[in-house]
Amino acid sequence: MWKLIVGFIAFAAITLWVLMRSGPVDMGGEHAAQEAMHKDAPPAAAAAPSGTTGAVKP
């Protein structure tokens, strides 16, 4: 049992060391990916002219 505890502590220490050496790590979730996705998207009003339904008249 004590080997599991020592192994967990060693694994956690190595993980923290690697994260600290890799530079700034953002643990804030997916907000960075959402900003990147919406940055290049056109505004919704410019996507379709007003008054059109998208249906083709025969």
N, CA, C and O of each residue as an XYZ file, in Angstrom:
232
protein
N       0.822     -1.196      0.000
C       0.000      0.000      0.000
C       0.870      1.266      0.000
O       0.567      2.250     -0.675
N       1.936      1.208      0.762
C       2.795      2.382      0.832
C       3.479      2.645     -0.506
O       3.841      3.781     -0.810
N       3.654      1.591     -1.306
C       4.272      1.758     -2.622
C       3.349      2.544     -3.559
O       3.815      3.338     -4.376
N       2.039      2.317     -3.435
C       1.090      3.074     -4.249
C       1.129      4.557     -3.900
O       1.090      5.409     -4.787
N       1.206      4.861     -2.625
C       1.245      6.254     -2.191
C       2.535      6.922     -2.671
O       2.502      8.048     -3.168
N       3.657      6.242     -2.525
C       4.937      6.795     -2.975
C       4.936      6.959     -4.491
O       5.448      7.955     -5.002
N       4.374      6.005     -5.212
C       4.292      6.096     -6.670
C       3.420      7.259     -7.112
O       3.762      7.971     -8.057
N       2.290      7.456     -6.432
C       1.418      8.574     -6.769
C       2.116      9.906     -6.521
O       2.034     10.816     -7.347
N       2.802     10.024     -5.389
C       3.512     11.263     -5.073
C       4.617     11.525     -6.099
O       4.809     12.661     -6.532
N       5.344     10.470     -6.487
C       6.404     10.635     -7.486
C       5.814     11.042     -8.839
O       6.354     11.923     -9.508
N       4.722     10.414     -9.241
C       4.076     10.752    -10.512
C       3.568     12.190    -10.488
O       3.723     12.918    -11.469
N       2.961     12.604     -9.374
C       2.459     13.978     -9.259
C       3.613     14.979     -9.302
O       3.496     16.036     -9.923
N       4.714     14.653     -8.651
C       5.863     15.557     -8.646
C       6.457     15.703    -10.045
O       6.796     16.810    -10.462
N       6.583     14.600    -10.767
C       7.114     14.647    -12.129
C       6.169     15.439    -13.034
O       6.619     16.234    -13.859
N       4.871     15.226    -12.880
C       3.893     15.943    -13.695
C       3.958     17.446    -13.432
O       3.963     18.239    -14.374
N       4.007     17.838    -12.178
C       4.109     19.261    -11.848
C       5.407     19.861    -12.377
O       5.415     20.995    -12.856
N       6.493     19.117    -12.294
C       7.778     19.603    -12.795
C       7.713     19.840    -14.308
O       8.193     20.861    -14.800
N       7.117     18.890    -15.043
C       7.002     19.025    -16.501
C       6.112     20.213    -16.851
O       6.436     20.971    -17.766
N       5.000     20.390    -16.144
C       4.108     21.509    -16.429
C       4.784     22.847    -16.148
O       4.601     23.804    -16.901
N       5.554     22.919    -15.083
C       6.247     24.168    -14.762
C       7.341     24.486    -15.777
O       7.585     25.656    -16.074
N       7.997     23.469    -16.309
C       9.069     23.671    -17.286
C       8.525     24.022    -18.674
O       9.245     24.606    -19.484
N       7.270     23.677    -18.956
C       6.730     23.871    -20.300
C       6.239     25.290    -20.554
O       5.887     25.609    -21.689
N       6.201     26.136    -19.564
C       5.755     27.511    -19.754
C       4.355     27.701    -19.207
O       3.843     26.851    -18.479
N       3.733     28.827    -19.563
C       2.399     29.109    -19.025
C       1.366     28.113    -19.552
O       1.267     27.882    -20.757
N       0.614     27.542    -18.649
C      -0.417     26.575    -18.998
C      -1.758     27.158    -18.578
O      -1.944     27.512    -17.413
N      -2.702     27.263    -19.526
C      -4.024     27.801    -19.229
C      -4.951     26.649    -18.891
O      -5.275     25.831    -19.752
N      -5.376     26.586    -17.641
C      -6.283     25.532    -17.198
C      -7.710     26.051    -17.100
O      -8.508     25.529    -16.321
N      -8.038     27.075    -17.885
C      -9.327     27.736    -17.781
C     -10.439     27.072    -18.566
O     -11.566     27.565    -18.524
N     -10.201     26.015    -19.259
C     -11.263     25.356    -20.004
C     -11.167     25.649    -21.490
O     -10.074     25.838    -22.025
N     -12.321     25.688    -22.160
C     -12.354     25.787    -23.617
C     -12.545     27.207    -24.121
O     -12.823     27.384    -25.307
N     -12.412     28.217    -23.293
C     -12.675     29.572    -23.748
C     -11.708     30.014    -24.833
O     -12.094     30.806    -25.692
N     -10.483     29.544    -24.833
C      -9.510     29.933    -25.863
C      -9.913     29.367    -27.220
O      -9.775     30.051    -28.235
N     -10.400     28.151    -27.256
C     -10.821     27.542    -28.520
C     -12.068     28.236    -29.060
O     -12.200     28.402    -30.273
N     -12.974     28.638    -28.193
C     -14.188     29.321    -28.649
C     -13.861     30.690    -29.208
O     -14.461     31.108    -30.198
N     -12.921     31.399    -28.597
C     -12.527     32.708    -29.123
C     -11.900     32.561    -30.504
O     -12.145     33.389    -31.381
N     -11.104     31.531    -30.710
C     -10.459     31.317    -31.999
C     -11.493     30.956    -33.074
O     -11.351     31.357    -34.230
N     -12.518     30.210    -32.699
C     -13.538     29.814    -33.663
C     -14.394     31.007    -34.081
O     -14.754     31.129    -35.252
N     -14.716     31.873    -33.148
C     -15.620     32.984    -33.440
C     -14.898     34.221    -33.957
O     -15.550     35.182    -34.364
N     -13.594     34.220    -33.950
C     -12.842     35.386    -34.383
C     -13.001     35.611    -35.889
O     -13.154     36.753    -36.322
N     -12.970     34.558    -36.682
C     -13.027     34.675    -38.135
C     -14.438     34.541    -38.696
O     -14.629     34.702    -39.901
N     -15.420     34.253    -37.867
C     -16.784     34.048    -38.348
C     -17.424     35.392    -38.713
O     -17.258     36.370    -37.983
N     -18.152     35.451    -39.831
C     -18.829     36.702    -40.199
C     -20.023     36.941    -39.271
O     -20.540     35.994    -38.679
N     -20.454     38.160    -39.142
C     -21.629     38.436    -38.311
C     -22.860     37.732    -38.880
O     -22.939     37.495    -40.086
N     -23.799     37.404    -38.033
C     -24.990     36.667    -38.464
C     -25.844     37.500    -39.410
O     -26.466     36.939    -40.312
N     -25.898     38.819    -39.237
C     -26.716     39.674    -40.097
C     -26.164     39.722    -41.518
O     -26.936     39.892    -42.462
N     -24.874     39.581    -41.696
C     -24.280     39.644    -43.024
C     -24.363     38.308    -43.754
O     -24.077     38.248    -44.950
N     -24.742     37.251    -43.075
C     -24.771     35.927    -43.690
C     -25.881     35.809    -44.729
O     -25.679     35.186    -45.771
N     -27.068     36.402    -44.462
C     -28.177     36.315    -45.399
C     -28.882     37.667    -45.435
O     -29.091     38.281    -44.389
N     -29.253     38.138    -46.633
C     -29.982     39.408    -46.711
C     -31.352     39.270    -46.054
O     -31.952     38.194    -46.062
N     -31.832     40.356    -45.495
C     -33.131     40.305    -44.828
C     -34.246     40.146    -45.859
O     -34.147     40.656    -46.975
N     -35.282     39.451    -45.485
C     -36.427     39.265    -46.361
C     -36.344     38.025    -47.211
O     -37.299     37.740    -47.935
N     -35.288     37.283    -47.174
C     -35.199     36.057    -47.956
C     -35.445     34.855    -47.052
O     -34.991     34.821    -45.908
N     -36.152     33.892    -47.565
C     -36.431     32.688    -46.793
C     -35.561     31.539    -47.213
O     -35.510     30.530    -46.511
N     -34.881     31.644    -48.313
C     -34.035     30.573    -48.788
C     -34.761     29.605    -49.703
O     -34.129     28.711    -50.266
N     -36.059     29.753    -49.868
C     -36.828     28.856    -50.728
C     -36.711     29.318    -52.178
O     -36.646     30.516    -52.454
N     -36.684     28.366    -53.089
C     -36.591     28.668    -54.513
C     -37.998     28.663    -55.103
O     -38.753     27.705    -54.939
N     -38.337     29.757    -55.796
C     -39.677     29.841    -56.415
C     -39.633     29.143    -57.784
O     -38.688     29.342    -58.547
N     -40.641     28.334    -58.095
C     -40.660     27.633    -59.387
C     -40.974     28.537    -60.549
O     -41.022     28.081    -61.691
